[in-house]
Amino acid sequence: MAEKAQTLEVIFDKCPVCKKGKVSHISTKKFFGLMDSAQIKCDHCNAIFIEQDGKEDQRVFELDLSESKAESNYNGQALKMSEWKRGLSDLDFCIKNNSLPNLTVMGLKVVLEEGERTHWYSSAVMMEERAVRNYQSYRVKGYSFGNSESHGELRRIDKGNLLLTNKRIIFNGDFKHLEYKLDKVMALEEFKDSFEIGVSNRQKLQTFLVDEPHKWVVYTKIALSKIKSKGKSEKNVSIEVSSTGSDATNIKQDLKKAQESLAKMKEQLVKIQEKKKNGKK
């Protein structure tokens, strides 16, 4: 018996992958209507979109190109509907425009400063390198010998939430509350399941286990670039203000005095030359 397909919903009027077909949620009945199969698929390039059970404020779809000849950098990735429609993930959009996402976090247990904005937020486990000493002992012909050696080992310190703002990175844990001013950040390194941060006013590097370390590093670097560019603009403004203020008046006064003294020197030089001429005669 032929399969009977029914369109339940149109997800994308224009496929985010091929830009030609329509992506629809299709239900297909097989075996005399005893079995149903549903799939979200493009009718042109056969790209499959798998809806995810996420906690986002909008629907999320993962791209599967296993049955398609089309290509996409987002194959195997889950993006929000707005990202698919735009053709760029939020991360790539921020990289392209050197911008940051603005988040509203409900139930935030951190008091933000005036003008401080939240840009990224996630759960995190704080790790810290601790010295671990190992001791080995052995016995030879009735004599006991031993030696010890120490090495650094990452130990779990606390778990909680991590927050990135336009001014600092804040860790709000069960036992510890730490903050890292962005203008103090000296080192930032990404790992497979974590990222490491070093600041000028702390001796130890801090490691945070997070779900998306790449996003944390990218967004933090963008925030750092904005801090540096802000500092440069403030310096330029301060220089401009000082040169058009009282300093400019002082310069004009000094220049006037210099011109007056130069005129007096010329007068004296003329008098000296006239005296020499009269003496020769």
HELIX and SHEET records of a PDB file:
HELIX    1   1 MET A   81  ARG A   86  1                                   6    
HELIX    2   2 ASP A   90  ASN A   97  1                                   8    
HELIX    3   3 LEU A  182  LYS A  184  5                                   3    
HELIX    4   4 PRO A  213  SER A  243  1                                  31    
HELIX    5   5 SER A  246  LYS A  280  1                                  35    
SHEET    1   A 3 LYS A   4  PHE A  12  0                                        
SHEET    2   A 3 VAL A  23  LYS A  30 -1                                        
SHEET    3   A 3 MET A  35  CYS A  42 -1                                        
SHEET    1   B 3 ILE A  48  GLN A  52  0                                        
SHEET    2   B 3 VAL A  60  ASP A  64 -1                                        
SHEET    3   B 3 ALA A  78  LYS A  80 -1                                        
SHEET    1   C 7 HIS A 177  LYS A 181  0                                        
SHEET    2   C 7 ARG A 168  GLY A 173 -1                                        
SHEET    3   C 7 TYR A 143  THR A 165 -1                                        
SHEET    4   C 7 THR A 118  VAL A 140 -1                                        
SHEET    5   C 7 GLN A 206  LEU A 209 -1                                        
SHEET    6   C 7 SER A 194  VAL A 199 -1                                        
SHEET    7   C 7 VAL A 185  GLU A 190 -1                                        
END                                                                             
